[in-house]
């Protein structure tokens, strides 16, 4: 069984909370643990914030979020896939950007921790980017389907 969701929102800091709530609501059908919800919300928050701050330099733009939930045939486990995409300036060196504490904005609080948090809280993270065309972050997480008990 699959379920999908897509939303597009303005690249504004106040919409980071919208993205967190939307993905949390999306996975509720599995009755996830509080820890799983918090991990997912934190990873989404980091990806969206990166798009706003780094992708668009806090200027105008759109963020595209797609989520899919695939529940295995036994109904016990699910795979959550979250894609966060912007059409901003892109990342010149993805490997360098993924290094802990690397930042292009050292003046900001918590700079350089975004990718590290995404990697800590999700099972897999993939990043694709093109200069002046934007960045796509795809994160996946396995979740037990607690409603199948």
C-alpha positions in Angstrom: 0.0 0.0 0.0 1.3 3.4 -0.9 0.3 6.9 0.1 1.7 10.2 -1.4 1.6 13.9 -0.6 3.0 16.9 -2.3 2.9 20.5 -1.1 4.5 23.7 -2.4 5.1 26.7 -0.1 6.9 30.0 -0.1 10.6 29.9 1.1 9.8 31.8 4.3 11.0 30.8 7.8 7.4 30.7 9.1 6.6 27.9 6.7 9.2 25.6 8.2 6.7 24.7 10.9 4.1 24.0 8.2 6.5 21.4 6.6 7.1 19.8 10.0 3.4 19.5 10.8 2.5 18.3 7.4 5.0 15.4 7.4 4.1 14.5 11.0 0.4 14.3 10.1 1.3 12.3 7.0 2.9 9.5 9.0 0.2 9.3 11.7 -1.5 6.4 9.9 1.4 4.2 11.2 1.1 5.4 14.8 4.8 6.2 15.0 6.6 6.7 18.3 7.2 10.2 19.6 10.9 9.7 18.9 10.3 8.7 15.3 8.1 11.8 14.8 10.7 14.1 16.4 13.4 12.6 14.2 11.4 13.1 11.0 10.3 16.7 12.0 13.9 17.7 12.8 15.3 16.3 9.5 12.5 18.1 7.5 13.2 21.3 9.4 16.9 21.2 8.6 16.3 20.5 4.9 13.7 23.3 4.6 15.8 25.8 6.5 18.8 25.0 4.3 16.6 25.8 1.2 15.5 29.1 2.7 18.8 30.3 4.1 21.3 28.8 1.6 19.2 28.1 -1.5 17.4 31.4 -1.7 19.6 33.5 0.6 16.3 34.3 2.5 14.9 35.8 -0.7 11.8 34.8 -2.6 11.3 31.3 -3.9 9.3 28.1 -3.6 10.0 24.9 -1.8 8.6 21.6 -3.1 8.0 18.8 -0.6 6.9 15.4 -1.7 6.4 12.5 0.7 5.6 8.9 0.0 4.8 6.1 2.4 5.2 2.5 1.2 3.9 -0.2 3.6 5.2 -3.7 3.0 2.9 -6.5 2.1 2.8 -7.9 5.6 1.7 -4.4 6.8 4.3 -4.3 9.6 6.9 -2.0 8.2 6.9 1.1 6.1 9.4 3.2 4.2 8.9 7.0 4.4 10.5 9.0 1.6 10.7 12.8 1.8 12.0 15.0 -1.0 12.7 18.6 -0.3 13.5 20.7 -3.4 14.3 24.3 -4.1 15.2 26.2 -7.3 17.9 28.3 -5.6 21.6 28.9 -6.1 22.6 25.3 -5.7 25.5 23.7 -3.8 29.0 24.0 -5.4 30.5 21.1 -3.5 28.0 18.7 -2.0 30.7 16.6 -0.2 32.1 19.7 1.5 28.6 20.9 2.4 27.9 17.6 4.1 31.0 17.9 6.3 30.0 18.5 10.0 30.3 22.2 10.9 31.0 23.4 7.3 29.0 26.5 6.5 28.8 29.3 4.0 27.1 31.4 6.7 29.3 31.3 9.8 27.4 34.3 11.3 24.3 32.3 11.8 23.4 30.2 14.9 23.8 26.4 14.5 25.5 26.8 11.1 27.0 23.7 9.6 24.8 21.2 11.4 21.9 20.8 8.9 23.2 17.8 6.9 24.6 16.2 10.1 21.2 16.3 11.8 19.5 14.9 8.6 22.0 12.0 8.5 21.6 11.3 12.3 17.8 11.2 12.2 17.1 9.5 8.9 18.2 6.1 7.5 19.5 7.5 4.2 20.0 10.9 2.7 20.8 11.8 -0.9 21.6 15.2 -2.2 21.6 16.4 -5.8 22.4 20.0 -6.8 23.1 22.1 -9.8 24.5 25.6 -9.8 21.8 28.2 -10.2 19.2 25.4 -10.7 18.6 24.3 -7.1 19.0 21.4 -4.7 17.0 18.3 -4.0 17.4 16.4 -0.7 15.8 12.9 -0.5 15.6 11.3 2.9 14.3 7.9 3.8 13.4 6.3 7.1 12.0 2.9 8.0 9.1 3.0 10.4 7.3 0.2 12.2 3.6 0.2 11.5 2.4 0.2 15.1 -1.2 0.1 13.9 -0.7 -3.4 12.5 -0.5 -4.9 15.9 
